[in-house]
Amino acid sequence: MEKQINIRVAVEEDSATMLEIQKEVIAEEDFLITTFEEFQRSIDEQKQWIQAKLANERETIFIAQYQGKLVGWLVFQSPHRKRLAHTGTFGMMVLKEYRGLGIGKLLLERVISWAEHNPYIEKVSLGVFSTNERAIALYKKMGFVEEGRKINEIKLHDNEYIDDVLMYKMVRK
């Protein structure tokens, strides 16, 4: 299966497909904070966003291709403050019909390896909905540990709240 999956660094030409994946995953309304109505990024804005990430030595974007088709991506972003510049967070999205094939694991392996070899990054962090049990299990399997929770941080509907689970992995000390 892994031979059919290719992980690579994003390029500007990926903008439109990345945007479509993001819209599709947001529309599921299951695991992302951004709602479909809020997401307004254009292809040109997406291209500029990709350029900015790839121009920053503390940030990157990885693309997942399955049988040549772009089916997911991961972005790693680092704060610009000096005292936080050794850290970064990532967000990942894979199209629903391609989940369970190991794509998320391969994206995680790639970003962890990238962070381990990046002279600036020491800590990789993420936030995940407490209801996203499959993702939490994957993160734990990959060595991430829970460092805290923002209780009732995410409001799904009236009187329906879930926690934002904060996880991290040290890649260097």
Buried (B, 14 or more C-beta within 10 A) or exposed (E): EEEEBBBEBBEEEBBEBBBEBBEBBBEEEEBBEBEEEEEEBEEEEBBBBBEEBBEEEBBBBBBBBBEEEBBBBBBBBBEEEEEEBBBBBBBBBBBEEBBEBBBBBBBBBBBBEBBEEBEEBBBBBBBBBBBBEEBBEBBEEBBBEEEEBEEEBBEEEEEEEBBBBBBBBEBEE
